[in-house]
Amino acid sequence: MDFIERIFGIAPDGGDGTTELIYIAVPFAVGAILVARSWLRRAAERRR
């Protein structure tokens, strides 16, 4: 998990991989929220 260090030659997180983890975790979390919203919206429409 050090692709920023390898590509740019800098270590914004001191080399511990936190920044790279955030770059992976945030899009995953946003995607999960969007899927959950869609699923909940469909479930609510079926109940009507």
C-alpha positions, -999 to 999 in steps of 0.1 A, spaced: 0 0 0 27 25 -9 17 34 -45 18 72 -37 54 69 -25 64 48 -56 47 71 -82 54 105 -67 84 99 -45 67 115 -15 53 100 17 23 122 28 14 97 56 50 90 67 50 57 48 24 39 69 -2 35 41 -30 55 57 -35 78 28 -37 49 3 -62 32 26 -84 63 26 -82 64 -12 -96 29 -13 -120 30 17 -138 62 8 -150 51 -27 -160 17 -13 -180 33 15 -197 57 -9 -206 28 -32 -220 8 -4 -241 38 7 -255 43 -28 -263 6 -31 -280 5 3 -301 37 -6 -312 21 -38 -321 -12 -22 -340 6 6 -359 28 -18 -370 -3 -38 -380 -21 -7 -401 9 5 -418 11 -29 -427 -26 -28 -444 -21 6 -468 6 -8 
